[in-house]
Amino acid sequence: MSQIRFYLDEDAGKKSLANGLRNAGIDVITTAEADRLGSF
């Protein structure tokens, strides 16, 4: 079974949110980590 990965865009991209989700065992990637800042 595939796992879900959460993608947090610039509007939800606070580091504390991503880190909190990761600490809870949730797979998260941010816009900056995906090198997609400013893209649409």
C-alpha positions in Angstrom: 0.0 0.0 0.0 1.2 3.5 -0.8 1.8 6.0 2.0 0.5 9.5 1.9 3.0 12.4 2.0 1.8 15.8 3.1 3.0 18.7 0.9 3.0 22.0 2.8 2.9 25.1 0.5 4.3 28.5 1.3 1.1 29.5 3.2 1.3 26.6 5.6 5.1 26.2 5.5 6.1 27.2 9.0 9.0 25.0 10.1 7.3 24.4 13.5 4.3 22.8 11.7 6.4 20.6 9.5 8.6 19.6 12.4 5.6 18.8 14.6 4.1 16.6 12.0 7.4 14.8 11.5 7.8 14.3 15.2 4.4 12.6 15.1 5.6 10.2 12.4 3.9 11.9 9.5 5.8 12.1 6.1 6.0 15.8 5.2 7.7 17.9 2.5 7.7 21.6 2.3 7.7 23.9 -0.8 11.3 25.0 0.0 12.5 21.4 0.4 10.9 20.5 -3.0 12.7 23.5 -4.5 9.3 24.9 -5.6 9.2 28.4 -4.0 7.4 30.9 -6.1 6.1 28.4 -8.6 2.5 27.9 -9.5 
